[in-house]
Amino acid sequence: MIKVTNHIGTIGVSARYLRSLISQTAESCFGVAGMNSYGAVQSVNNLMKRDRAENNGVIIKQSENKLVIDLHITVTYGVNVGAITDSIAHKVSYVVTERAGIEVEAVNVFVDAIVD
């Protein structure tokens, strides 16, 4: 559960909901071929089928009342990687702020692979 305090009060949002929302938003962007599992915990959960594959590649950290989001993606060959990463960062930040009501401090997009 991610809790944020603002002028209205305390907002609690499920981390699973946020990971799913962020993953779906990133995958809907042009040029994204998929999300990659990152780190030991996501890899083990993926092998054990504990976590759905849609949550792979999304790491959420909380800094005071703002979120820092790390995304690990695979892009398709031949697209402008810089433009895609900027587009994903802006879209994810906008969607999380609008739908969850939580301000996003930063979205870091890491391109782990390029596929044909």
Secondary structure, 3 states (H helix, E strand, C coil): CEEEECCCCEEEECHHHHHHHHHHHHHCCCCEEEECCCHHHHHHHHHHCCCCHHHCCEEEEEECCEEEEEEEEEEECCCCHHHHHHHHHHHHHHHHHHHHCCEEEEEEEEEEEEEC
